[in-house]
């Protein structure tokens, strides 16, 4: 009898788990649908290609090992890269770029490079996200101010999304409510605003054209791979802090992301990353297993096959408002202010990275931001104390080329017949400082001084 009760309880728990995953999948689907379409439109590609990427991210990546709660799909963070690539090489080259990016990601995962992406300076990551957020927001100004009606619909969409989160019904995504209400208003009053254009999957899904492969396309593929991988690993780290389930296995997750992008490339669709907005919605909706993210992909597939005509009712200004909110979330103003107050040097790296992304491009801004972070770290690490003592000079800390001017200034002030140079407190002495000390010792001895080196 106890064993029967135990079996029934276990079966009941399993049923509750599956019901929880089913409910969470619907919530994630409702969050993902407008974002998939919005990211596609902002990237300059057909709306349905964004949903195709969402389907692959749910059904394919959702089944692969790596993460349990993380949800993948087209990301606002890649919008700038995709729009630039499409503008330079044409939409026909997008499949080749995404396919190449996927293969690079798989190779990085096999080489066990997944955890290395977590070593990127937080100030650079935040700067990258803030820069992308600013570019995304600025890019939506044109459709928002296209007409007074478009501006009114956009503002109303933002207001509804913000206020809905304060209601008891916030389990229903505010982004869906905002899009649905404003689309209904635009349709009911027959508003003369631009609406989304939707083609057919048979016309827009295509195999990649490898005749378009050249150095610029290959370079874009590598950039796509690195940015998408960094965003996915950053998302994984954040999502792992939201739940108590199994932790992300970073190398396997990187391979899963690569497989997903490889398939997206073969279909000519948008690139994917793990997306923090959808992942957070999945956790908050009570998901228990991978089933929720797989099912959300199934719902996206059924929608694009059975009800694609509904997308043509959505005003472009409404989706622009959704992307403005997404850009604002990427900006993370509160975190930027906190970082600036706690460490102004790190804050300067963040501002530099974000500013360069806005005024140049994503790759330039991120690379210079990484370089600035490395220089800042090297400067912090190379702390050197140079003390003039009664019998000479004592050095403590890390003597690197960054502190060479200070060292030389101190040595020039030493004016004794017998000099005791104490190097016992030096933890690291690089070649530049070592050569400078040797040269000073030789010159001092040629001048008739006695130099005693201690600790070297």
Secondary structure as UniProt FT lines:
FT   HELIX           2..43
FT   HELIX           47..55
FT   HELIX           56..60
FT   HELIX           61..63
FT   STRAND          72..73
FT   HELIX           76..78
FT   HELIX           79..89
FT   HELIX           91..93
FT   HELIX           94..110
FT   TURN            111..112
FT   HELIX           114..119
FT   HELIX           122..139
FT   HELIX           141..144
FT   HELIX           148..164
FT   TURN            165..166
FT   TURN            168..171
FT   HELIX           174..188
FT   TURN            189..190
FT   HELIX           201..204
FT   HELIX           210..212
FT   HELIX           215..240
FT   TURN            241..242
FT   HELIX           250..267
FT   STRAND          273..274
FT   HELIX           276..284
FT   TURN            285..286
FT   HELIX           291..306
FT   HELIX           308..313
FT   HELIX           316..331
FT   HELIX           333..342
FT   HELIX           344..359
FT   HELIX           362..381
FT   STRAND          384..389
FT   TURN            390..391
FT   STRAND          392..399
FT   HELIX           401..403
FT   HELIX           404..413
FT   STRAND          418..429
FT   HELIX           431..446
FT   TURN            447..448
FT   STRAND          450..454
//
